[in-house]
Amino acid sequence: MISVLTGAGISTESGIPDYRGPQGLWRADPDYQKLVTIDYYLGDAEIRRRSWEFRRDSPAWGAEPNDAHLALVELERAGLLDRLVTQNVDGLHQRAGSGSGRVLELHGNMFGVVCVRCGERTTLREALDRIDGGERDPACRECGGILKTTTVMFGEALPEGPLGEAVAAAERSEVFVAVGTSLQVHPAAGLVGLAVRAGARLIIVNAGATPYDEVADEVVREPIGVAVPDLVSRLIQESRK
């Protein structure tokens, strides 16, 4: 079976910028990182206000799945995909047609909202509507606590359920494919090492070098929207031999 890890690079061709690339958000404005860092967020109402604006202006609202997202759906339909582990919060894998039971969102999803005190959940759209109505920093309607999107901010632990499933999938994979990720953020990047130690064939599709290139069986530098469909087609053909 094949497990796939995707990072921001798979969504850049859908118009969503990454964080660390040449055109990434951190390079454009390093202060952006405060908007997605939990300690800054909880401690400063102005950071929260700017963070809501950051979410409102995200190109993810109008983004559409690209050929790479769609190719991974074909891998699933061919019966070859075990788990699709993603570091992205844009929901494009599900919109492309990937089964919700196959997709593991390690960093959560940007379109939900949760109260950090009582756990009450609503939607980002509802929170933004409240802001449009004049609330600069909307609080939980149930307990008055601070609201945040259901994304994992810097300084927060990854959700145990998805992470545990991802670890198990990496360790049982025969082929492990990493797409559009710098493989610098742990524990997600560590899934690659787990897969390799378990004997998986490692394929990396990424524009830049990664710390795991030297142990990969194959490294692909072509544009992801071309490389992933080609790779999926090849993997499907291999499975039929």
C-alpha positions as CSV (number, residue, x, y, z in Angstrom):
1,M,0.0,0.0,0.0
2,I,1.0,3.6,-0.6
3,S,0.9,6.4,1.9
4,V,1.3,10.1,0.9
5,L,2.4,13.1,2.9
6,T,1.5,16.5,1.4
7,G,2.7,20.0,2.3
8,A,2.1,23.5,1.2
9,G,3.7,23.0,-2.2
10,I,0.8,20.9,-3.5
11,S,-1.5,23.9,-3.0
12,T,0.7,26.6,-4.4
13,E,-0.5,25.7,-7.9
14,S,-4.1,26.4,-6.6
15,G,-3.0,29.9,-5.7
16,I,-2.3,29.4,-2.0
17,P,1.2,30.6,-1.0
18,D,3.5,28.5,1.2
19,Y,5.3,29.8,4.2
20,R,9.0,29.2,3.6
21,G,9.4,29.3,-0.2
22,P,10.8,32.1,-2.2
23,Q,7.4,33.8,-2.4
24,G,6.3,32.5,1.1
25,L,4.5,34.5,3.7
26,W,7.4,34.4,6.1
27,R,9.7,36.1,3.5
28,A,7.0,38.7,2.6
29,D,6.4,39.6,6.3
30,P,8.1,37.7,9.1
31,D,5.6,39.2,11.5
32,Y,3.0,36.9,10.0
33,Q,4.3,34.1,12.1
34,K,2.9,35.8,15.2
35,L,-0.6,35.5,13.8
36,V,-0.3,31.7,13.9
37,T,1.7,31.3,17.1
38,I,-0.5,30.3,20.1
39,D,1.2,32.3,22.8
40,Y,1.1,35.5,20.8
41,Y,-2.5,34.8,19.8
42,L,-3.8,34.2,23.3
43,G,-1.9,37.0,24.8
44,D,-2.7,39.9,22.5
45,A,-6.1,41.0,21.2
46,E,-4.5,43.0,18.4
47,I,-2.8,39.8,17.2
48,R,-6.1,38.0,17.3
49,R,-7.7,40.8,15.3
50,R,-5.0,40.6,12.6
51,S,-5.2,36.8,12.6
52,W,-8.9,36.9,11.8
53,E,-8.2,39.3,9.0
54,F,-5.4,37.0,7.8
55,R,-8.0,34.1,7.7
56,R,-10.6,36.3,6.0
57,D,-8.1,37.3,3.2
58,S,-6.9,33.7,2.7
59,P,-6.9,32.7,-1.0
60,A,-8.1,29.3,0.2
61,W,-11.7,30.6,0.1
62,G,-11.6,30.7,-3.7
63,A,-9.0,28.0,-4.4
64,E,-9.8,25.0,-6.5
65,P,-8.1,21.6,-6.4
66,N,-5.4,21.2,-9.0
67,D,-4.2,18.3,-11.1
68,A,-2.0,17.0,-8.2
69,H,-5.0,16.8,-5.8
70,L,-7.1,15.1,-8.5
71,A,-4.3,12.6,-9.2
72,L,-4.2,11.5,-5.6
73,V,-8.0,10.8,-5.8
74,E,-7.2,8.4,-8.7
75,L,-4.6,6.7,-6.6
76,E,-7.3,6.1,-4.0
77,R,-9.8,4.9,-6.5
78,A,-7.3,2.4,-7.8
79,G,-7.2,0.9,-4.4
80,L,-3.6,1.7,-3.7
81,L,-3.8,4.6,-1.2
82,D,-3.7,3.7,2.5
83,R,-3.6,7.2,4.0
84,L,-3.2,10.7,2.7
85,V,-1.5,12.7,5.4
86,T,-1.5,16.5,4.9
87,Q,0.1,19.4,6.7
88,N,-2.3,21.7,4.8
89,V,-5.4,23.3,6.4
90,D,-7.2,24.3,3.1
91,G,-9.4,21.3,2.7
92,L,-8.5,20.9,-1.0
93,H,-7.9,17.1,-0.8
94,Q,-11.5,16.6,0.4
95,R,-12.9,19.0,-2.2
96,A,-11.0,17.1,-4.9
97,G,-12.8,13.9,-3.9
98,S,-10.4,12.2,-1.5
99,G,-12.3,10.2,1.1
100,S,-12.6,11.8,4.5
101,G,-11.6,8.5,6.1
102,R,-8.3,8.5,4.2
103,V,-7.3,12.1,4.8
104,L,-5.4,12.9,8.0
105,E,-5.2,16.6,8.7
106,L,-2.2,16.9,11.0
107,H,-2.5,20.7,11.3
108,G,-6.3,20.8,11.4
109,N,-8.6,22.7,9.1
110,M,-9.0,26.5,8.8
111,F,-12.8,26.6,8.2
112,G,-13.7,25.6,11.7
113,V,-13.5,27.6,15.0
114,V,-13.1,26.3,18.5
115,C,-13.2,27.9,22.0
116,V,-9.9,27.4,23.8
117,R,-11.7,27.3,27.1
118,C,-14.8,25.1,26.7
119,G,-14.3,23.5,23.3
120,E,-17.5,24.8,21.7
121,R,-17.2,24.6,17.9
122,T,-18.6,26.8,15.3
123,T,-17.4,27.9,11.8
124,L,-15.0,30.4,10.5
125,R,-17.7,31.9,8.4
126,E,-19.8,32.6,11.5
127,A,-16.9,34.2,13.3
128,L,-16.2,36.5,10.3
129,D,-19.8,37.4,10.1
130,R,-19.6,38.6,13.7
131,I,-16.6,40.6,12.9
132,D,-18.4,42.2,10.0
133,G,-21.1,43.1,12.4
134,G,-18.7,45.1,14.5
135,E,-17.0,42.6,16.9
136,R,-13.2,43.1,16.7
137,D,-12.4,40.0,18.7
138,P,-15.4,37.7,18.9
139,A,-15.6,35.6,22.1
140,C,-17.3,32.2,22.6
141,R,-21.1,32.6,23.0
142,E,-21.2,29.8,25.5
143,C,-18.5,30.8,28.0
144,G,-16.8,34.0,26.8
145,G,-13.5,32.3,26.1
146,I,-11.1,33.1,23.3
147,L,-12.0,31.6,19.8
148,K,-9.4,30.3,17.3
149,T,-9.6,28.4,14.1
150,T,-9.4,24.6,14.2
151,T,-5.8,24.8,12.9
152,V,-2.8,23.7,14.9
153,M,-0.8,26.9,15.7
154,F,2.9,27.0,16.3
155,G,3.4,26.0,20.0
156,E,0.4,23.6,20.0
157,A,0.6,19.8,20.0
158,L,-0.6,17.9,16.9
159,P,-3.9,16.1,17.5
160,E,-3.1,12.6,18.8
161,G,-5.7,10.7,16.8
162,P,-4.5,11.8,13.3
163,L,-0.9,11.7,14.3
164,G,-1.2,8.2,15.6
165,E,-2.9,7.0,12.4
166,A,-0.2,8.7,10.4
167,V,2.5,7.0,12.3
168,A,0.9,3.6,11.8
169,A,0.4,4.2,8.1
170,A,4.0,5.2,7.6
171,E,5.2,2.1,9.4
172,R,3.1,-0.2,7.2
173,S,3.6,1.5,3.9
174,E,5.3,-0.2,1.0
175,V,5.7,3.1,-0.8
176,F,5.8,6.5,0.9
177,V,5.4,9.6,-1.2
178,A,6.2,13.1,0.1
179,V,4.8,15.9,-2.0
180,G,5.4,19.6,-1.7
181,T,6.9,19.6,1.7
182,S,10.3,20.9,2.9
183,L,10.3,18.0,5.4
184,Q,11.7,20.5,8.0
185,V,8.7,20.6,10.4
186,H,8.4,17.8,12.9
187,P,6.8,15.5,13.8
188,A,5.3,15.4,10.3
189,A,8.7,15.2,8.7
190,G,9.6,12.3,11.0
191,L,7.0,10.1,9.2
192,V,9.5,9.8,6.3
193,G,12.1,8.4,8.6
194,L,9.6,5.9,10.1
195,A,8.6,4.7,6.6
196,V,12.2,4.3,5.5
197,R,13.2,2.4,8.6
198,A,10.2,0.1,8.0
199,G,11.5,-0.7,4.5
200,A,9.3,1.6,2.4
201,R,10.3,2.9,-1.0
202,L,10.6,6.7,-0.6
203,I,9.7,9.1,-3.4
204,I,10.0,12.8,-2.8
205,V,8.3,15.4,-5.1
206,N,9.4,18.9,-4.1
207,A,10.9,21.9,-5.8
208,G,13.7,22.3,-3.3
209,A,16.1,20.0,-1.5
210,T,14.9,18.3,1.7
211,P,16.8,16.6,4.5
212,Y,15.7,13.2,3.3
213,D,16.8,13.4,-0.3
214,E,19.8,11.3,0.3
215,V,17.8,8.4,1.6
216,A,15.1,8.7,-1.1
217,D,14.7,6.1,-3.8
218,E,13.6,8.8,-6.2
219,V,13.5,12.6,-6.1
220,V,11.4,14.6,-8.5
221,R,11.9,18.3,-9.1
222,E,9.3,18.9,-11.8
223,P,6.3,21.1,-11.2
224,I,4.0,19.3,-8.8
225,G,0.9,19.7,-11.1
226,V,2.7,17.7,-13.7
227,A,4.9,15.4,-11.6
228,V,2.2,14.0,-9.3
229,P,-0.2,12.9,-12.1
230,D,2.7,11.3,-13.9
231,L,3.9,9.5,-10.7
232,V,0.4,8.3,-9.9
233,S,0.0,6.9,-13.4
234,R,3.3,5.1,-13.1
235,L,2.4,3.7,-9.7
236,I,-0.9,2.4,-11.0
237,Q,0.8,0.8,-14.0
238,E,3.3,-0.9,-11.7
239,S,0.6,-2.4,-9.5
240,R,-0.9,-4.1,-12.6
241,K,2.3,-5.9,-13.6
